[in-house]
Amino acid sequence: MNFIALRKQFGIMSSVIAITALFPSILSSHCDTMNGPVIIAAKKALETANVNLVLIWVQKGDEAAIKESFQKAMAVRKLNPDARKLADMYFFETLVRIHRAGEGVAYTGLKQAETEVETGHHCG
């Protein structure tokens, strides 16, 4: 390996280490945790009224169910602050349950942001 290739590889490894050190929550975020990428996308979708932001997390055949869940949540969350919280959790749970089913993994509920990532499963 020549010096330039070695230097480039070292730079990439240094960047990964720096990101890991500065943002450890990124690595511990999981698709069934409240700080995971699926819930982050769901929150953004609800804030912007754009269901398309979460469709990347489900299979094509499940999109209709997600869109229906999203519309129900959007209608209910307008009622009052308590209804909003309940509607958001309904949508989060539905989305994560369907996402995990699409990966062939059982849904065991939403986990707190601090929850350790289970081994052998990668959110994707």
Helices and strands as residue ranges (DSSP letters): H 3-22, H 24-28, H 37-48, G 51-53, G 55-57, G 60-62, H 63-76, H 81-102
